């Protein structure tokens, strides 16, 4: 099964990765913390924007995060994206609802392939809770996509693991160390992953 990590930030099968567009592999929590805005919106229509941009008219249902400039930019409900895949342009489906992270430039809301964009109906309950509340609480922690272990008290490591991408939240514990929080969905996913790995080896 292709995961988000292995597919280089494949955006819920609705966006296209081009050879000239390269994105780092980031956890949803990192996307939340590093973005200017995080919204849930339903795509109403698409039209050509100025210069080399396409524009999406989006009906915003929830705003989970918005800087002051982002709050102004989002009032129009218009999201700009490069018109070409090679420039990290994003393709969104009309009448589909997405969770979208993005940035603001010149008081305009921009999205591109390296942002976190996923169909809302495919977002896990743990991710939804993360976007609504928990990711914000964990922005003082850093989530690293690496196979290397770290002794940093402010870092959680995912090791390119889909279970942590779908169910993991990195928060400070009582000792002020950043750790993956315990969650039944994460435990079940890891157990299933271990079982499948054992069956494959036998």
TAJOHU-V996033 format. One record per run of one state. SS is the DSSP state (helix for helix, strand for strand, loop for the rest). FROM is the first residue (numbers start at 1). LEN is the number of residues. If there is no record, write none. Layout:
<<SS,FROM,LEN> <SS,FROM,LEN>>
//
This chain:
<<loop,1,27> <helix,28,7> <loop,35,2> <strand,37,12> <loop,49,4> <strand,53,14> <loop,67,1> <helix,68,9> <loop,77,1> <strand,78,5> <loop,83,2> <helix,85,3> <loop,88,9> <strand,97,9> <loop,106,2> <strand,108,3> <loop,111,6> <strand,117,3> <helix,120,3> <loop,123,2> <helix,125,13> <loop,138,4> <strand,142,3> <loop,145,10> <strand,155,3> <loop,158,4> <helix,162,6> <loop,168,2> <strand,170,3> <loop,173,5> <strand,178,3> <loop,181,3> <helix,184,18> <loop,202,1>>
//
